[in-house]
Amino acid sequence: MNVAFGRIVGGKVVLDGEPFAEGSVVTVFSREADETFDVSPGKERALVDAIEQIEHGNFVSWEELQERLRRIE
């Protein structure tokens, strides 16, 4: 997983540093100008671990999640 920062320029995301490979799939988190995005090292590790699990196919679909929740109710 790579983490990059950037800005919107002309309606497009322009990243700082090395560009990602063409066709890379990315997720964008946005914050307001006066907001910060601080996370503890433990929560950051948990987020990275969760992303890695998803990348390895360890997740359930929305439909499966709904079915599991219906069984709990």
Backbone hydrogen bonds in HBPLUS format (Angstrom, degrees):
<---DONOR---> <-ACCEPTOR-->    atom                        ^
c    i                          cat <-CA-CA->   ^        H-A-AA   ^      H-
h    n   atom  resd res      DA  || num        DHA   H-A  angle D-A-AA Bond
n    s   type  num  typ     dist DA aas  dist angle  dist       angle   num
A0016-ASP N   A0005-PHE O   2.64 MM  11  5.69 172.1  1.65 162.6 160.0     1
A0007-ARG N   A0014-VAL O   2.94 MM   7  5.42 151.0  2.02 147.7 150.9     2
A0014-VAL N   A0007-ARG O   2.74 MM   7  5.42 170.4  1.75 164.3 167.6     3
A0009-VAL N   A0012-LYS O   2.77 MM   3  5.34 159.7  1.81 157.0 159.0     4
A0012-LYS N   A0009-VAL O   3.10 MM   3  5.34 160.9  2.14 109.4 115.4     5
A0024-SER N   A0021-ALA O   3.00 MM   3  5.60 149.5  2.09 145.9 144.1     6
A0035-GLU N   A0032-GLU O   3.03 MM   3  5.15 166.1  2.05 112.3 116.4     7
A0044-GLU N   A0040-SER O   2.87 MM   4  6.10 158.6  1.92 158.8 165.7     8
A0045-ARG N   A0041-PRO O   2.96 MM   4  6.13 158.6  2.01 144.8 150.2     9
A0046-ALA N   A0042-GLY O   2.98 MM   4  6.23 154.1  2.05 142.7 150.1    10
A0047-LEU N   A0043-LYS O   2.90 MM   4  6.13 153.3  1.97 146.3 153.1    11
A0048-VAL N   A0044-GLU O   2.93 MM   4  6.21 165.4  1.95 154.0 157.6    12
A0049-ASP N   A0045-ARG O   2.82 MM   4  6.00 160.5  1.86 150.2 156.1    13
A0050-ALA N   A0046-ALA O   2.94 MM   4  6.11 155.3  2.00 143.4 149.9    14
A0051-ILE N   A0047-LEU O   2.97 MM   4  6.24 159.3  2.01 152.0 157.4    15
A0052-GLU N   A0048-VAL O   2.95 MM   4  6.19 158.8  1.99 150.3 156.2    16
A0053-GLN N   A0049-ASP O   2.94 MM   4  6.21 152.0  2.02 147.2 154.8    17
A0054-ILE N   A0050-ALA O   3.07 MM   4  6.36 158.4  2.12 148.5 153.6    18
A0055-GLU N   A0051-ILE O   2.90 MM   4  6.19 160.4  1.94 151.8 157.5    19
A0056-HIS N   A0052-GLU O   3.03 MM   4  6.25 136.4  2.23 141.3 152.2    20
A0056-HIS N   A0053-GLN O   3.16 MM   3  5.15 130.1  2.43  94.0 107.1    21
A0058-ASN N   A0053-GLN O   2.87 MM   5  5.15 154.6  1.93 158.3 149.7    22
A0057-GLY N   A0054-ILE O   2.91 MM   3  5.05 160.1  1.95 111.4 115.4    23
A0065-LEU N   A0061-SER O   2.94 MM   4  6.23 160.4  1.98 153.5 159.0    24
A0066-GLN N   A0062-TRP O   2.94 MM   4  6.17 160.9  1.97 150.5 155.5    25
A0067-GLU N   A0063-GLU O   3.01 MM   4  6.27 156.9  2.06 146.6 152.8    26
A0068-ARG N   A0064-GLU O   2.92 MM   4  6.19 159.7  1.96 152.3 157.5    27
A0069-LEU N   A0065-LEU O   2.93 MM   4  6.16 158.7  1.97 152.2 158.1    28
A0070-ARG N   A0066-GLN O   2.92 MM   4  6.16 150.7  2.01 147.2 155.4    29
A0071-ARG N   A0067-GLU O   3.12 MM   4  6.40 151.3  2.20 146.2 153.0    30
A0072-ILE N   A0068-ARG O   3.23 MM   4  6.54 139.3  2.41 140.0 150.3    31
A0072-ILE N   A0069-LEU O   3.17 MM   3  5.11 127.4  2.46  93.7 107.2    32
A0073-GLU N   A0069-LEU O   3.16 MM   4  6.47 153.3  2.24 149.4 155.4    33
